[in-house]
Amino acid sequence: MRRIGFLGTSSATGWADKVDALRAGLRDVGYAEGKNIVIEFRWADGQYERLPALSAELVALNVDIIITQARGVLAAQRATKTIPIVMAALGDAVGQGAVQSLAHPGGNITGSTFFYPELASKRVELLKEAFPQIKRVAVVFIPTRGAVPAVGAVAAVEAMRSTAASLGVELLESPVRGPEEFESAFAAMVGRGIDAVALNEDPILLGNSKAIVTEQLSLSIKF
């Protein structure tokens, strides 16, 4: 019986569909819960300061592998140098120090990454290309998790700010702490005359994408 540790930075509810996909993928290659694997779930519910303790719990359980994403990768990396860590996604793994390089990552981490700041700024370009008349673009992001800064989100917004300036677009930053602020944030955007909205990759934003789209559609804001 293999033991898989799953370190979630968001909530079990928000990531239910992704966990279902994980289970389906495991079944496709012959692994099923209760048959030959056990999955130990630990959820930080968006409170990044909890990640070190949750990582330590998984290490103490002597799991065979840890699956995680975003800041969970860095927390797991500090907790163990021997248990393999699979990063489902981490924006700029090299820039955040998770791996030495893409060609030679080193250590005990593998998985997928992307060019977070570059993709974020590209979204501003695409919005301007698709809707040349837009003048104000809002970016929704989560700058902190409790007392822990979201370094990747800050870098992404900085890149978007620079790109917006070069295109003659005003970037209005709309930081939120979580889903409870989506409605008020989007209402404020309308009041400020926003033409379009750009989102960054974030476990909480992705886990609540349906709620965000509902707010956006109800206010007829380009996305």
One Martini backbone bead per residue (centre of mass of N, CA, C, O) as a GRO file, in nm:
protein
  223
    1MET     BB    1   0.090   0.040   0.028
    2ARG     BB    2   0.060   0.355  -0.083
    3ARG     BB    3   0.158   0.695   0.018
    4ILE     BB    4  -0.015   1.000  -0.036
    5GLY     BB    5   0.062   1.340  -0.036
    6PHE     BB    6  -0.168   1.622   0.004
    7LEU     BB    7  -0.095   1.970  -0.052
    8GLY     BB    8  -0.323   2.223   0.012
    9THR     BB    9  -0.371   2.572  -0.030
   10SER     BB   10  -0.660   2.541  -0.031
   11SER     BB   11  -0.966   2.387  -0.075
   12ALA     BB   12  -1.158   2.110  -0.101
   13THR     BB   13  -1.393   2.243  -0.252
   14GLY     BB   14  -1.234   2.405  -0.476
   15TRP     BB   15  -1.065   2.112  -0.553
   16ALA     BB   16  -1.254   1.869  -0.631
   17ASP     BB   17  -1.211   1.834  -0.942
   18LYS     BB   18  -0.900   1.787  -0.923
   19VAL     BB   19  -0.911   1.538  -0.743
   20ASP     BB   20  -1.076   1.369  -0.936
   21ALA     BB   21  -0.860   1.372  -1.159
   22LEU     BB   22  -0.642   1.234  -0.997
   23ARG     BB   23  -0.791   0.969  -0.943
   24ALA     BB   24  -0.834   0.899  -1.242
   25GLY     BB   25  -0.534   0.891  -1.322
   26LEU     BB   26  -0.456   0.665  -1.125
   27ARG     BB   27  -0.650   0.450  -1.236
   28ASP     BB   28  -0.522   0.439  -1.526
   29VAL     BB   29  -0.241   0.318  -1.366
   30GLY     BB   30  -0.354   0.123  -1.112
   31TYR     BB   31  -0.467   0.334  -0.885
   32ALA     BB   32  -0.645   0.272  -0.572
   33GLU     BB   33  -0.830   0.341  -0.320
   34GLY     BB   34  -0.787   0.070  -0.088
   35LYS     BB   35  -0.588  -0.109  -0.264
   36ASN     BB   36  -0.277   0.063  -0.323
   37ILE     BB   37  -0.378   0.341  -0.187
   38VAL     BB   38  -0.312   0.643   0.006
   39ILE     BB   39  -0.466   0.961   0.082
   40GLU     BB   40  -0.319   1.247   0.229
   41PHE     BB   41  -0.490   1.525   0.347
   42ARG     BB   42  -0.394   1.880   0.330
   43TRP     BB   43  -0.538   2.199   0.432
   44ALA     BB   44  -0.497   2.561   0.428
   45ASP     BB   45  -0.722   2.761   0.330
   46GLY     BB   46  -0.516   3.009   0.240
   47GLN     BB   47  -0.305   2.957   0.488
   48TYR     BB   48   0.029   2.971   0.457
   49GLU     BB   49   0.126   2.942   0.760
   50ARG     BB   50   0.037   2.622   0.761
   51LEU     BB   51   0.231   2.462   0.570
   52PRO     BB   52   0.467   2.362   0.748
   53ALA     BB   53   0.294   2.180   0.937
   54LEU     BB   54   0.164   2.006   0.714
   55SER     BB   55   0.427   1.898   0.601
   56ALA     BB   56   0.523   1.761   0.862
   57GLU     BB   57   0.292   1.559   0.877
   58LEU     BB   58   0.360   1.406   0.614
   59VAL     BB   59   0.645   1.325   0.694
   60ALA     BB   60   0.560   1.167   0.956
   61LEU     BB   61   0.393   0.954   0.771
   62ASN     BB   62   0.576   0.852   0.541
   63VAL     BB   63   0.545   0.932   0.262
   64ASP     BB   64   0.619   0.869  -0.081
   65ILE     BB   65   0.460   1.137  -0.167
   66ILE     BB   66   0.423   1.484  -0.284
   67ILE     BB   67   0.141   1.687  -0.357
   68THR     BB   68   0.153   2.019  -0.506
   69GLN     BB   69   0.128   2.389  -0.485
   70ALA     BB   70   0.282   2.654  -0.498
   71ARG     BB   71   0.376   2.721  -0.174
   72GLY     BB   72   0.383   2.416  -0.108
   73VAL     BB   73   0.654   2.352  -0.238
   74LEU     BB   74   0.837   2.514  -0.041
   75ALA     BB   75   0.742   2.376   0.219
   76ALA     BB   76   0.817   2.085   0.139
   77GLN     BB   77   1.118   2.140   0.082
   78ARG     BB   78   1.182   2.214   0.384
   79ALA     BB   79   1.077   1.931   0.509
   80THR     BB   80   1.222   1.775   0.253
   81LYS     BB   81   1.501   1.584   0.077
   82THR     BB   82   1.362   1.280  -0.002
   83ILE     BB   83   1.082   1.327  -0.073
   84PRO     BB   84   0.894   1.332  -0.332
   85ILE     BB   85   0.802   1.618  -0.541
   86VAL     BB   86   0.495   1.733  -0.688
   87MET     BB   87   0.428   1.994  -0.908
   88ALA     BB   88   0.141   2.100  -1.042
   89ALA     BB   89   0.211   2.415  -0.975
   90LEU     BB   90   0.454   2.686  -1.053
   91GLY     BB   91   0.547   3.003  -1.054
   92ASP     BB   92   0.853   3.019  -1.121
   93ALA     BB   93   1.064   2.795  -1.001
   94VAL     BB   94   1.333   2.943  -1.028
   95GLY     BB   95   1.267   3.226  -0.902
   96GLN     BB   96   1.164   3.073  -0.621
   97GLY     BB   97   1.379   2.822  -0.565
   98ALA     BB   98   1.293   2.517  -0.629
   99VAL     BB   99   1.497   2.527  -0.873
  100GLN     BB  100   1.783   2.559  -1.060
  101SER     BB  101   1.657   2.434  -1.333
  102LEU     BB  102   1.494   2.303  -1.600
  103ALA     BB  103   1.720   2.099  -1.692
  104HIS     BB  104   1.845   2.107  -1.369
  105PRO     BB  105   1.679   2.086  -1.082
  106GLY     BB  106   1.719   1.897  -0.868
  107GLY     BB  107   1.666   1.720  -0.613
  108ASN     BB  108   1.300   1.635  -0.518
  109ILE     BB  109   1.181   1.788  -0.782
  110THR     BB  110   0.881   1.787  -0.980
  111GLY     BB  111   0.702   1.901  -1.280
  112SER     BB  112   0.526   2.212  -1.311
  113THR     BB  113   0.565   2.521  -1.494
  114PHE     BB  114   0.574   2.886  -1.530
  115PHE     BB  115   0.556   3.217  -1.670
  116TYR     BB  116   0.406   3.425  -1.480
  117PRO     BB  117   0.471   3.726  -1.551
  118GLU     BB  118   0.452   3.693  -1.861
  119LEU     BB  119   0.156   3.595  -1.872
  120ALA     BB  120   0.028   3.834  -1.731
  121SER     BB  121   0.116   4.052  -1.940
  122LYS     BB  122  -0.017   3.910  -2.187
  123ARG     BB  123  -0.311   3.966  -2.106
  124VAL     BB  124  -0.304   4.264  -2.165
  125GLU     BB  125  -0.236   4.241  -2.463
  126LEU     BB  126  -0.488   4.071  -2.545
  127LEU     BB  127  -0.702   4.274  -2.460
  128LYS     BB  128  -0.603   4.503  -2.650
  129GLU     BB  129  -0.630   4.339  -2.912
  130ALA     BB  130  -0.938   4.260  -2.882
  131PHE     BB  131  -0.981   4.565  -2.726
  132PRO     BB  132  -0.870   4.866  -2.831
  133GLN     BB  133  -1.068   5.063  -2.648
  134ILE     BB  134  -0.937   5.012  -2.395
  135LYS     BB  135  -0.827   5.182  -2.069
  136ARG     BB  136  -0.929   4.982  -1.830
  137VAL     BB  137  -0.760   4.750  -1.610
  138ALA     BB  138  -0.819   4.482  -1.401
  139VAL     BB  139  -0.661   4.319  -1.119
  140VAL     BB  140  -0.693   4.005  -0.972
  141PHE     BB  141  -0.560   3.949  -0.639
  142ILE     BB  142  -0.347   3.775  -0.388
  143PRO     BB  143  -0.102   3.907  -0.176
  144THR     BB  144  -0.196   3.723   0.076
  145ARG     BB  145  -0.142   3.467   0.345
  146GLY     BB  146  -0.196   3.628   0.581
  147ALA     BB  147   0.150   3.677   0.661
  148VAL     BB  148   0.202   3.578   0.361
  149PRO     BB  149   0.349   3.654   0.084
  150ALA     BB  150   0.270   3.670  -0.267
  151VAL     BB  151   0.524   3.678  -0.472
  152GLY     BB  152   0.410   3.605  -0.753
  153ALA     BB  153   0.180   3.815  -0.762
  154VAL     BB  154   0.354   4.067  -0.740
  155ALA     BB  155   0.525   4.015  -0.998
  156ALA     BB  156   0.286   4.009  -1.195
  157VAL     BB  157   0.180   4.299  -1.145
  158GLU     BB  158   0.437   4.443  -1.229
  159ALA     BB  159   0.431   4.342  -1.524
  160MET     BB  160   0.150   4.459  -1.592
  161ARG     BB  161   0.215   4.755  -1.539
  162SER     BB  162   0.427   4.787  -1.760
  163THR     BB  163   0.253   4.701  -2.003
  164ALA     BB  164   0.024   4.904  -1.972
  165ALA     BB  165   0.197   5.158  -2.010
  166SER     BB  166   0.295   5.082  -2.306
  167LEU     BB  167  -0.033   5.080  -2.403
  168GLY     BB  168  -0.211   5.300  -2.253
  169VAL     BB  169  -0.296   5.152  -1.983
  170GLU     BB  170  -0.493   5.127  -1.701
  171LEU     BB  171  -0.402   4.985  -1.390
  172LEU     BB  172  -0.625   4.826  -1.164
  173GLU     BB  173  -0.596   4.726  -0.843
  174SER     BB  174  -0.756   4.411  -0.695
  175PRO     BB  175  -0.738   4.320  -0.393
  176VAL     BB  176  -0.788   4.003  -0.225
  177ARG     BB  177  -0.864   3.754   0.029
  178GLY     BB  178  -1.136   3.632  -0.106
  179PRO     BB  179  -1.454   3.530  -0.192
  180GLU     BB  180  -1.593   3.747   0.004
  181GLU     BB  181  -1.476   3.992  -0.212
  182PHE     BB  182  -1.587   3.974  -0.502
  183GLU     BB  183  -1.843   4.147  -0.514
  184SER     BB  184  -1.714   4.418  -0.418
  185ALA     BB  185  -1.489   4.430  -0.632
  186PHE     BB  186  -1.672   4.438  -0.888
  187ALA     BB  187  -1.840   4.682  -0.807
  188ALA     BB  188  -1.595   4.877  -0.798
  189MET     BB  189  -1.518   4.854  -1.095
  190VAL     BB  190  -1.769   4.986  -1.209
  191GLY     BB  191  -1.727   5.258  -1.056
  192ARG     BB  192  -1.430   5.290  -1.217
  193GLY     BB  193  -1.458   5.209  -1.528
  194ILE     BB  194  -1.419   4.924  -1.625
  195ASP     BB  195  -1.338   4.724  -1.918
  196ALA     BB  196  -1.145   4.500  -1.777
  197VAL     BB  197  -1.031   4.163  -1.676
  198ALA     BB  198  -0.761   4.021  -1.487
  199LEU     BB  199  -0.612   3.707  -1.409
  200ASN     BB  200  -0.445   3.508  -1.185
  201GLU     BB  201  -0.269   3.258  -1.077
  202ASP     BB  202  -0.463   3.086  -0.823
  203PRO     BB  203  -0.591   2.865  -0.611
  204ILE     BB  204  -0.839   3.039  -0.523
  205LEU     BB  205  -0.931   3.146  -0.798
  206LEU     BB  206  -0.956   2.868  -0.935
  207GLY     BB  207  -1.153   2.745  -0.711
  208ASN     BB  208  -1.354   3.022  -0.793
  209SER     BB  209  -1.434   3.062  -1.100
  210LYS     BB  210  -1.745   3.058  -1.105
  211ALA     BB  211  -1.790   3.307  -0.926
  212ILE     BB  212  -1.634   3.507  -1.102
  213VAL     BB  213  -1.797   3.474  -1.365
  214THR     BB  214  -2.067   3.556  -1.246
  215GLU     BB  215  -1.986   3.845  -1.177
  216GLN     BB  216  -1.890   3.931  -1.459
  217LEU     BB  217  -2.159   3.878  -1.612
  218SER     BB  218  -2.349   4.058  -1.435
  219LEU     BB  219  -2.155   4.324  -1.527
  220SER     BB  220  -2.034   4.317  -1.819
  221ILE     BB  221  -1.731   4.220  -1.818
  222LYS     BB  222  -1.450   4.182  -1.948
  223PHE     BB  223  -1.210   3.873  -1.969
   0.00000   0.00000   0.00000
